């Protein structure tokens, strides 16, 4: 994945990041919650994660399609009477299908982990912002 561009609009709290992955451009966006303090870095970080997730989802769809095509071909070929599943060619075809299935599953795990990490990061940031706000309120009460 290659970073192309980013931008923020402080007044609205929007952050946008554009990346390129396998020749396609993907856009990720993040919006600052009205109660939170705007951070260009945090917004762009979330937007970049979302763009990467979108890119990986597209890659997953393509790999899933390729895997399904390979599976359908293997099923069609195996229907012929002369098909020998013990031949080296058949074994190579089964290996290719299994390799593709593993790639699809691995990519699905990566996507799930990225989505989980993004949710955790947002929750941690919310907790951090709450603590900062409480500290500010306590400082104002003391003064």
Buried (B, 14 or more C-beta within 10 A) or exposed (E): EEEEEBEBBEEEBBBBBBBBBEEEEBBBEBEBEEEBEBBBEBBBBBBBBBBBBBBBBBBBEEBBEEBEEBEEEBEEEEEEEEEEEEEEEBEEBBEBBEEBBEBBEEBBEBBEEBBEEBEEBBEEBEEEBEEEEEEEEEEEEEE
